[in-house]
């Protein structure tokens, strides 16, 4: 769409908004201000009428919702009204509602919220409808909804204006209704098993229980710095010490990390702890919980995610981390005797590690590199190395490993569980190691929590504990591609936010920096000509960045999930992490060559190439990812 067409379209929209405000002013002048209405009696919803038509036929009902379609035909008209359950047609005739009310109905706009009373019937074409006897305007819409056939498709706008997304896309509304049902089903199951739901602090002085960097804030009243919690673990264990034998919490946690298709800095976590059981008991609970929720919410234990069938009805596979590495990497870790041996293997397999990493850390890296992607069906990966599990009981017969499992589906970690460490002396030693890791530069290391150690010294019974990622569970059960698709209001970079404010202040205080063109160096133009036929075989397309994440173990690569205008998502890897953080690129519109053969990078197929502009400035390489107007649709071809 050209800039001129955009300007014309914007002028048209502004005119429509002006007309709507004039209609509202007329209503208010005539004592019919819809915004003074405080209630409307709704007797049923659209789905109730459609699902129980035999019982509802001929009955007088009142429904309320948003007008999504309107067809005016002389003395009789039709409109479609959308409520939470779906939409229903209403037949509005002048002879039924009265001459003046019918004139008022004809002035209503798409998006207006109305109440409709009337009898349930079927039209000659067989559509279940309401024969209106009264139509009442309950709220005037002053904005213009996206037009019917193209709807709201821009991903960035959908996330920022979820209220419009819910109106225009029924499948989005269905996803979030299912999410609510999933969480309710989890609560019902745990309550039936004797668990108590509790609430613990979000503001903490020591953010422990996970390897993650916290958000920090300042509490003015106390004059102290606090952190937002990164897990629920340590407070829930205190409750086990206090004698509450089965507890759980479903709540938000906050981790100061990147954004991608499976991560949001604030997300919903469920943790539960049960006294007098171990990680085997947690495996049984997980298996039963997933089956219960799938059956209750979806009516089946066989789900489909991204066209792959996942069977929750069969017993879940159980495999140790050592056996998984042996199965998928062909390496028997029992033969790896020292950290030096492990690092040598890592070098041979091009797995990056840091000097502080030990044998167990490197085992985990091999698992992530070679095994995770194969764990599509429900799988418990058990017996992790002690180096990566500071809060877990050692295996009695092998102290290098702990009684811990991670639950995987679709190659994703879905849950993490322990036989919880209840030895306060052992726990203090492990906290000391975490403090040492922090001192060595590990930003995600935990710190000693003296109050938690005091609780352990009072005495905690043998306990099993587990943490579930609720958002990922909802993604799988609703077949949603990205975590933002199951978060009503995902974290987004502000439009005109702090960055622009900083730049405004900078502009006020100092002149804009000009590029010294004498320091710019560009690559010479190619001397060899290319014929048009060869050039035209390259397929340049507009793509929308739906997700972007750093590739594990790579300092340069970013992994892009792209909408290329087709019904499948395209993955392209690009070595531009030095110049961009992944979260700032989500929602951008870029250019890519899409007909290059797939090329493996870090074990991932890259399906094309994003176009960037490169030059040197003052001897340093500079790069700009080519971004274009967001109004250009995905899949548009470049000539």
C-alpha distance (Angstrom), angle and dihedral (degrees) to the residues before:
residue distance angle dihedral
X1 . . .
X2 3.81 . .
X3 3.78 123.4 .
X4 3.81 88.5 -113.8
X5 3.82 90.9 54.9
X6 3.81 89.2 48.4
X7 3.79 90.6 53.2
X8 3.82 91.9 49.8
X9 3.80 91.2 48.0
X10 3.83 91.4 48.9
X11 3.82 90.1 50.3
X12 3.82 89.9 51.6
X13 3.80 92.0 49.8
X14 3.80 91.4 48.1
X15 3.80 89.6 52.0
X16 3.82 91.3 50.6
X17 3.80 90.4 50.1
X18 3.81 89.4 50.7
X19 3.81 91.0 52.2
X20 3.81 91.4 51.0
X21 3.79 92.1 51.6
X22 3.80 89.5 49.8
X23 3.82 89.9 52.4
X24 3.82 89.7 51.5
X25 3.81 90.8 49.1
X26 3.83 90.1 52.5
X27 3.79 91.4 50.2
X28 3.79 91.7 49.6
X29 3.81 91.9 47.0
X30 3.82 89.2 53.9
X31 3.82 93.9 49.6
X32 3.82 94.4 -105.0
X33 3.80 100.2 112.6
X34 3.84 105.1 161.8
X35 3.79 91.6 -158.1
X36 3.81 90.8 67.4
X37 3.82 91.5 63.4
X38 3.81 109.0 104.4
X39 3.83 103.4 -176.4
X40 3.78 146.0 5.9
X41 3.79 126.1 -162.2
X42 3.82 109.9 -121.9
X43 3.82 114.6 -168.9
X44 3.82 99.1 -177.8
X45 3.80 146.0 -9.1
X46 3.79 131.6 -111.9
X47 3.80 93.4 -103.4
X48 3.83 92.0 50.8
X49 3.80 90.0 57.9
X50 3.81 95.1 45.2
X51 3.80 96.2 43.3
X52 3.82 94.4 47.4
X53 3.77 101.7 31.8
X54 3.82 95.0 140.6
X55 3.81 89.6 59.6
X56 3.82 95.2 38.2
X57 3.82 100.1 46.8
X58 3.79 110.9 120.5
X59 3.81 93.8 6.3
X60 3.80 122.5 129.5
X61 3.83 110.9 -116.3
X62 3.78 139.3 170.0
X63 3.81 121.9 -146.9
X64 3.79 132.5 174.7
X65 3.78 132.5 -157.4
X66 3.78 148.8 109.3
X67 3.79 122.7 -52.2
X68 3.81 107.0 -120.0
X69 3.82 99.6 168.1
X70 3.80 134.7 18.0
X71 3.80 129.8 -175.8
X72 3.80 115.6 -174.3
X73 3.81 114.9 -161.0
X74 3.80 112.5 172.5
X75 3.79 111.0 -86.6
X76 3.82 95.0 4.2
X77 3.79 134.1 41.9
X78 3.79 142.0 179.0
X79 3.79 130.0 -137.7
X80 3.78 134.4 178.8
X81 3.79 117.5 -137.3
X82 3.82 123.0 -160.6
X83 3.80 122.2 -152.0
X84 3.81 130.4 166.0
X85 3.80 92.9 -79.6
X86 3.81 97.3 48.4
X87 3.80 138.4 -82.2
X88 3.77 135.3 -53.5
X89 3.79 133.4 -171.8
X90 3.78 123.0 -119.0
X91 3.81 126.5 -160.3
X92 3.79 109.5 -145.5
X93 3.83 115.7 -169.2
X94 3.81 126.6 -179.1
X95 3.81 91.6 -133.0
X96 3.82 91.0 54.6
X97 3.80 102.2 44.9
X98 3.83 100.3 28.1
X99 3.79 133.2 -104.6
X100 3.82 99.5 -85.9
X101 3.82 95.8 42.4
X102 3.82 88.2 49.3
X103 3.81 91.1 53.9
X104 3.80 88.7 50.8
X105 3.81 90.7 48.6
X106 3.81 91.1 54.6
X107 3.82 89.1 57.0
X108 3.80 93.4 56.0
X109 3.81 117.9 112.4
X110 3.79 134.6 -140.8
X111 3.81 105.8 -88.6
X112 3.81 96.3 32.8
X113 3.81 114.1 131.2
X114 3.79 113.9 -128.8
X115 3.77 141.6 173.5
X116 3.81 117.1 -135.1
X117 3.81 128.1 -164.9
X118 3.77 124.0 -170.3
X119 3.80 149.4 98.4
X120 3.79 125.8 -57.5
X121 3.81 114.9 -118.0
X122 3.82 143.6 142.2
X123 3.79 123.2 -107.9
X124 3.82 122.3 -130.6
X125 3.81 87.8 -93.9
X126 3.80 90.5 55.0
X127 3.82 99.3 -107.5
X128 3.80 115.5 147.0
X129 3.79 106.8 -122.0
X130 3.79 146.2 157.6
X131 3.82 118.4 -111.5
X132 3.81 97.0 -143.1
X133 3.78 121.4 -133.7
X134 3.81 92.9 172.4
X135 3.81 136.8 15.2
X136 3.81 120.6 -166.0
X137 3.81 126.3 -170.9
X138 3.81 107.0 -133.7
X139 3.82 101.2 172.8
X140 3.80 132.3 6.8
X141 3.82 116.6 -133.3
X142 3.80 109.8 -139.7
X143 3.81 95.7 -179.3
X144 3.81 129.0 71.5
X145 3.81 117.9 -114.2
X146 3.83 118.2 -139.2
X147 3.80 110.1 -85.8
X148 3.79 117.0 -90.4
X149 3.78 105.8 -109.1
X150 3.80 100.8 44.4
X151 3.78 96.2 30.0
X152 3.78 121.4 175.1
X153 3.81 106.3 -32.5
X154 3.82 105.3 146.6
X155 3.81 102.8 108.5
X156 3.79 96.0 -150.0
X157 3.82 92.1 50.1
X158 3.81 91.3 46.1
X159 3.81 91.2 57.0
X160 3.81 94.9 42.7
X161 3.83 94.4 45.0
X162 3.79 100.3 36.0
X163 3.80 90.1 157.8
X164 3.83 89.5 65.6
X165 3.81 91.0 41.8
X166 3.82 90.0 56.0
X167 3.80 90.8 50.6
X168 3.80 97.1 47.0
X169 3.81 102.8 36.0
X170 3.82 115.7 52.8
X171 3.82 92.1 -172.8
X172 3.83 88.9 60.4
X173 3.79 91.0 51.6
X174 3.81 89.3 49.0
X175 3.83 91.0 51.6
X176 3.79 93.0 55.8
X177 3.79 93.7 44.0
X178 3.82 87.2 53.4
X179 3.81 90.3 48.4
X180 3.79 89.8 56.0
X181 3.81 90.3 48.6
X182 3.83 91.4 48.5
X183 3.81 92.5 54.9
X184 3.81 91.8 44.9
X185 3.81 89.9 50.4
X186 3.82 91.4 51.0
X187 3.80 90.0 52.5
X188 3.79 92.9 48.3
X189 3.80 92.0 50.8
X190 3.80 95.3 48.0
X191 3.81 92.5 43.9
X192 3.82 88.6 52.9
X193 3.83 88.6 53.9
X194 3.80 92.4 56.0
X195 3.83 98.6 -100.3
X196 3.82 121.3 147.2
X197 3.80 118.9 -139.6
X198 3.81 110.4 -135.2
X199 3.81 139.0 175.0
X200 3.79 125.8 -131.0
X201 3.84 133.3 -174.9
X202 3.80 122.3 -71.1
X203 3.82 93.6 -168.6
X204 3.81 108.9 65.4
X205 3.78 136.8 168.5
X206 3.82 92.6 -142.5
X207 3.81 116.6 34.1
X208 3.80 104.0 -154.0
X209 3.78 141.0 147.4
X210 3.82 97.3 77.9
X211 3.79 142.6 46.1
X212 3.81 100.5 -106.6
X213 3.80 141.2 111.2
X214 3.83 111.7 -106.9
X215 3.78 132.2 -141.5
X216 3.80 112.1 -112.6
X217 3.78 130.1 -147.0
X218 3.81 140.1 165.9
X219 3.79 125.4 -114.3
X220 3.82 104.5 -146.3
X221 3.82 97.1 -165.9
X222 3.81 92.8 56.9
X223 3.78 96.4 30.7
X224 3.81 90.0 -130.1
X225 3.79 137.0 124.1
X226 3.79 115.5 -118.2
X227 3.78 135.7 -176.3
X228 3.78 131.8 -139.8
X229 3.79 110.5 -114.8
X230 3.80 119.1 -97.4
X231 3.81 94.9 -167.1
X232 3.81 141.6 5.7
X233 3.78 97.7 -129.9
X234 3.78 111.0 101.6
X235 3.82 97.5 49.0
X236 3.80 92.6 46.0
X237 3.81 90.0 52.8
X238 3.80 89.0 52.3
X239 3.81 86.6 58.8
X240 3.82 90.5 52.8
X241 3.83 86.7 53.9
X242 3.80 87.5 50.7
X243 3.80 91.7 57.9
X244 3.81 102.6 -98.8
X245 3.80 95.7 132.1
X246 3.82 100.3 -168.2
X247 3.81 119.6 31.1
X248 3.79 136.9 158.2
X249 3.78 138.6 176.7
X250 3.80 130.9 -163.3
X251 3.79 109.7 -162.3
X252 3.77 150.4 125.0
X253 3.78 120.8 -75.7
X254 3.79 126.5 -174.0
X255 3.80 129.6 -140.4
X256 3.78 122.9 179.2
X257 3.79 95.0 -135.3
X258 3.80 140.4 112.9
X259 3.79 132.5 -66.5
X260 3.78 124.3 -115.1
X261 3.81 140.5 137.1
X262 3.82 92.1 -67.4
X263 3.82 103.4 28.4
X264 3.80 134.1 69.4
X265 3.82 121.0 169.5
X266 3.80 90.6 -122.1
X267 3.77 116.6 39.6
X268 3.79 142.0 155.1
X269 3.78 116.7 -95.0
X270 3.78 129.4 -179.2
X271 3.78 119.3 -158.2
X272 3.78 125.8 178.9
X273 3.79 133.7 -178.5
X274 3.80 128.7 -162.5
X275 3.79 124.1 -169.8
X276 3.79 121.2 -134.2
X277 3.81 97.0 23.8
X278 3.81 135.7 88.4
X279 3.80 138.8 -146.8
X280 3.80 90.6 -69.8
X281 3.80 88.5 61.3
X282 3.80 88.7 50.1
X283 3.82 90.2 53.3
X284 3.80 90.8 53.4
X285 3.82 91.3 47.5
X286 3.83 92.4 48.9
X287 3.79 93.1 50.2
X288 3.81 92.9 48.8
X289 3.82 93.4 43.7
X290 3.82 94.6 52.6
X291 3.81 92.0 48.1
X292 3.80 92.0 47.8
X293 3.81 94.6 49.7
X294 3.82 95.0 45.1
X295 3.80 92.3 48.2
X296 3.81 94.7 45.2
X297 3.82 97.8 43.8
X298 3.82 102.3 30.4
X299 3.80 101.2 23.6
X300 3.83 91.8 -126.0
X301 3.80 141.4 67.9
X302 3.82 91.8 -142.9
X303 3.80 111.3 82.9
X304 3.80 132.2 -179.6
X305 3.78 121.5 -139.6
X306 3.80 120.6 -179.1
X307 3.82 89.1 -17.2
X308 3.84 91.9 -54.0
X309 3.81 117.6 118.2
X310 3.82 115.4 -133.0
X311 3.82 118.7 -167.4
X312 3.80 115.5 -147.7
X313 3.79 91.6 171.4
X314 3.81 96.6 73.2
X315 3.83 122.8 75.8
X316 3.80 108.6 -83.9
X317 3.83 115.6 -111.7
X318 3.81 116.8 -109.1
X319 3.83 119.7 -156.3
X320 3.81 133.6 159.3
X321 3.80 119.4 -119.1
X322 3.83 89.6 -117.6
X323 3.82 91.2 52.9
X324 3.82 91.2 46.3
X325 3.82 91.2 54.8
X326 3.79 89.8 46.7
X327 3.82 91.1 49.2
X328 3.81 98.4 46.4
X329 3.84 104.2 24.5
X330 3.79 98.9 32.1
X331 3.82 91.8 -128.3
X332 3.81 122.4 128.5
X333 3.80 102.9 -146.4
X334 3.79 90.8 -167.6
X335 3.81 85.4 72.7
X336 3.83 91.9 54.4
X337 3.81 102.5 92.8
X338 3.80 105.8 173.4
X339 3.79 142.4 27.1
X340 3.81 88.1 -111.2
X341 3.82 89.9 57.0
X342 3.81 90.2 49.4
X343 3.80 93.0 50.2
X344 3.80 90.6 48.9
X345 3.82 89.6 54.4
X346 3.80 90.0 47.8
X347 3.80 90.6 52.7
X348 3.80 90.9 50.0
X349 3.83 91.0 51.1
X350 3.84 94.9 42.2
X351 3.81 93.6 -116.3
X352 3.80 111.9 153.9
X353 3.81 119.0 -134.3
X354 3.79 138.8 164.1
X355 3.81 128.0 -115.0
X356 3.83 91.7 -108.7
X357 3.81 93.6 56.5
X358 3.80 117.7 110.1
X359 3.79 134.8 -158.2
X360 3.83 93.6 -82.0
X361 3.81 93.1 49.0
X362 3.80 90.1 54.4
X363 3.82 92.3 48.0
X364 3.81 87.2 57.6
X365 3.82 90.2 50.2
X366 3.81 91.4 52.7
X367 3.80 89.3 49.6
X368 3.82 91.9 51.5
X369 3.80 92.4 46.1
X370 3.80 99.8 45.1
X371 3.81 111.4 17.4
X372 3.82 112.6 33.2
X373 3.80 97.4 72.1
X374 3.84 91.3 56.3
X375 3.82 95.4 56.1
X376 3.80 97.5 93.4
X377 3.80 99.3 137.0
X378 3.83 118.2 60.1
X379 3.82 107.1 -70.7
X380 3.80 135.1 171.2
X381 3.83 111.8 -147.9
X382 3.79 106.0 -159.6
X383 3.82 142.0 -171.3
X384 3.79 105.8 35.4
X385 3.83 125.0 -166.2
X386 3.79 115.1 -90.0
X387 3.83 93.0 -123.3
X388 3.83 92.3 72.1
X389 3.84 97.3 38.4
X390 3.83 111.6 64.1
X391 3.84 96.2 163.8
X392 3.81 100.0 46.0
X393 3.81 135.3 98.7
X394 3.79 117.0 -108.6
X395 3.78 118.0 -117.2
X396 3.82 105.2 -101.6
X397 3.81 92.6 -134.3
X398 3.83 96.9 42.2
X399 3.83 117.4 28.4
X400 3.84 92.3 -171.8
X401 3.81 87.7 73.1
X402 3.80 134.5 50.2
X403 3.80 137.0 -143.6
X404 3.77 96.3 -102.3
X405 3.78 135.9 124.8
X406 3.77 137.1 -170.8
X407 3.79 118.2 -151.6
X408 3.82 115.2 -137.9
X409 3.81 134.8 -167.2
X410 3.79 127.9 163.8
X411 3.81 88.2 5.5
X412 3.82 89.9 -62.4
X413 3.78 130.0 118.1
X414 3.81 104.0 -117.5
X415 3.82 101.4 172.2
X416 3.80 141.2 5.4
X417 3.81 122.6 -150.9
X418 3.80 140.3 178.8
X419 3.73 145.7 -172.8
X420 3.79 87.1 -122.0
X421 3.78 120.7 -119.1
X422 3.81 109.1 -116.9
X423 3.83 99.9 167.8
X424 3.84 104.6 105.8
X425 3.84 93.4 -161.7
X426 3.81 92.7 52.4
X427 3.82 89.8 43.8
X428 3.81 91.9 53.3
X429 3.82 90.6 52.0
X430 3.80 91.1 51.1
X431 3.81 91.8 48.0
X432 3.83 87.6 52.5
X433 3.81 89.5 55.0
X434 3.82 90.0 49.7
X435 3.83 89.5 50.9
X436 3.81 88.4 52.2
X437 3.80 90.4 50.0
X438 3.80 89.8 51.7
X439 3.79 90.5 50.7
X440 3.82 88.2 51.5
X441 3.81 90.4 57.3
X442 3.80 104.2 -88.9
X443 3.83 102.6 144.1
X444 3.81 91.5 -171.6
X445 3.82 97.1 53.4
X446 3.79 118.6 118.9
X447 3.81 124.0 -121.4
X448 3.79 132.7 -135.2
X449 3.82 111.5 -82.4
X450 3.81 106.7 -158.8
X451 3.81 95.5 -172.5
X452 3.81 91.0 52.7
X453 3.82 89.8 49.5
X454 3.81 88.8 50.7
X455 3.82 89.0 53.7
X456 3.81 90.6 51.3
X457 3.81 90.2 49.9
X458 3.81 89.2 56.1
X459 3.80 85.1 56.7
X460 3.80 137.1 -95.0
X461 3.81 120.3 -155.3
X462 3.82 121.5 -127.2
X463 3.80 102.5 -71.3
X464 3.78 140.5 -175.3
X465 3.79 118.5 -148.1
X466 3.80 137.0 -178.6
X467 3.79 140.3 -178.8
X468 3.82 121.7 -150.4
X469 3.79 125.5 -162.3
X470 3.81 99.6 -134.8
X471 3.81 94.1 -170.6
X472 3.81 93.8 55.5
X473 3.80 89.8 46.2
X474 3.81 88.6 54.3
X475 3.82 90.8 47.4
X476 3.80 91.4 56.2
X477 3.80 96.2 42.7
X478 3.83 92.8 48.1
X479 3.84 97.1 37.9
X480 3.83 91.3 -121.4
X481 3.81 118.4 165.5
X482 3.81 99.4 -147.3
X483 3.80 138.6 26.5
X484 3.81 89.4 -117.8
X485 3.80 88.1 63.4
X486 3.82 90.1 65.5
X487 3.82 97.6 39.7
X488 3.78 113.0 82.7
X489 3.79 92.6 -149.7
X490 3.84 110.4 16.9
X491 3.78 121.7 -168.8
X492 3.81 110.8 -86.9
X493 3.77 134.0 178.4
X494 3.80 107.8 -100.2
X495 3.78 119.5 -105.4
X496 3.78 106.8 -128.3
X497 3.80 88.3 -4.3
X498 3.77 132.7 139.5
X499 3.81 96.0 -39.0
X500 3.78 93.4 55.9
X501 3.81 91.6 44.6
X502 3.79 90.1 52.5
X503 3.80 90.7 48.9
X504 3.82 91.0 48.1
X505 3.80 90.6 54.0
X506 3.77 90.4 46.3
X507 3.78 90.9 52.7
X508 3.80 90.3 51.5
X509 3.78 93.9 51.1
X510 3.79 103.4 37.3
X511 3.80 138.0 19.4
X512 3.80 119.8 -98.3
X513 3.79 113.7 -89.2
X514 3.78 111.3 -110.8
X515 3.78 121.9 -147.4
X516 3.77 112.2 -113.4
X517 3.80 99.8 -133.1
X518 3.78 90.6 -162.0
X519 3.82 87.8 69.8
X520 3.79 94.2 50.7
X521 3.79 118.6 100.2
X522 3.80 124.6 -177.6
X523 3.78 130.3 -172.9
X524 3.83 112.7 -95.5
X525 3.79 116.1 -102.3
X526 3.79 115.2 -97.2
X527 3.78 113.5 -96.4
X528 3.82 93.3 -157.4
X529 3.79 113.5 85.9
X530 3.80 122.0 -137.8
X531 3.79 120.4 -147.1
X532 3.77 119.0 -119.3
X533 3.81 95.2 -116.5
X534 3.80 91.7 57.4
X535 3.81 92.6 46.2
X536 3.81 92.8 47.5
X537 3.81 91.1 58.9
X538 3.82 89.9 69.9
X539 3.81 107.6 92.5
X540 3.82 108.8 -144.9
X541 3.82 112.2 -172.0
X542 3.78 139.1 175.1
X543 3.83 110.7 -112.1
X544 3.81 132.4 -171.8
X545 3.81 119.2 -139.6
X546 3.80 105.8 -128.2
X547 3.81 95.2 169.4
X548 3.78 137.9 1.2
X549 3.79 129.5 -172.4
X550 3.77 139.4 167.6
X551 3.80 113.2 -101.9
X552 3.84 108.8 -117.6
X553 3.80 114.4 -107.7
X554 3.81 92.5 11.6
X555 3.80 123.1 104.1
X556 3.81 93.7 -167.4
X557 3.79 110.1 35.2
X558 3.79 127.4 91.1
X559 3.79 120.1 -171.4
X560 3.81 113.8 -140.6
X561 3.80 124.9 -161.1
X562 3.81 104.3 -157.3
X563 3.78 138.6 -167.8
X564 3.80 104.1 -141.1
X565 3.80 96.0 176.3
X566 3.81 94.4 -92.2
X567 3.79 128.8 102.3
X568 3.83 93.1 -101.5
X569 3.78 131.5 67.3
X570 3.81 119.0 -113.9
X571 3.81 122.5 -141.4
X572 3.80 119.1 -150.0
X573 3.79 126.6 171.7
X574 3.79 119.6 -151.1
X575 3.81 129.7 -177.5
X576 3.79 96.6 -133.2
X577 3.84 102.5 109.0
X578 3.81 89.1 114.1
X579 3.81 88.7 65.2
X580 3.83 104.1 33.6
X581 3.80 139.1 34.4
X582 3.83 111.0 -134.6
X583 3.81 96.6 -122.7
X584 3.81 93.3 58.3
X585 3.82 91.2 59.0
X586 3.83 98.0 52.9
X587 3.81 109.2 111.6
X588 3.82 95.0 18.6
X589 3.81 123.6 132.6
X590 3.80 114.1 -130.5
X591 3.80 143.4 165.3
X592 3.80 124.6 -108.7
X593 3.80 139.7 173.4
X594 3.80 102.1 -125.3
X595 3.82 104.9 -177.6
X596 3.79 99.9 65.8
X597 3.82 114.5 117.5
X598 3.84 113.2 -99.1
X599 3.80 112.7 -90.5
X600 3.81 123.8 -160.1
X601 3.80 114.5 -125.8
X602 3.83 118.1 174.6
X603 3.80 87.3 -15.1
X604 3.83 93.4 -54.7
X605 3.82 124.4 112.5
X606 3.81 110.3 -121.5
X607 3.81 108.9 -154.6
X608 3.78 103.5 -159.1
X609 3.78 139.9 -30.7
X610 3.80 133.1 -78.5
X611 3.78 114.2 -136.3
X612 3.81 119.7 -119.7
X613 3.79 134.7 172.4
X614 3.81 115.3 -127.4
X615 3.78 133.5 -171.1
X616 3.78 139.8 144.7
X617 3.78 123.5 -103.7
X618 3.78 119.9 -170.2
X619 3.81 89.5 -19.3
X620 3.81 94.5 -51.5
X621 3.80 124.3 109.3
X622 3.82 113.3 -115.0
X623 3.78 125.3 -166.2
X624 3.80 134.2 -170.1
X625 3.78 121.6 -171.4
X626 3.78 106.6 -134.4
X627 3.82 108.3 -112.7
X628 3.79 126.0 178.7
X629 3.80 139.5 -169.6
X630 3.81 112.2 -53.4
X631 3.81 88.9 -136.7
X632 3.81 90.4 72.7
X633 3.83 107.5 95.4
X634 3.79 123.7 -122.8
X635 3.79 111.7 -94.8
X636 3.80 96.0 30.1
X637 3.83 108.1 148.3
X638 3.78 122.1 -127.6
X639 3.79 121.5 -135.3
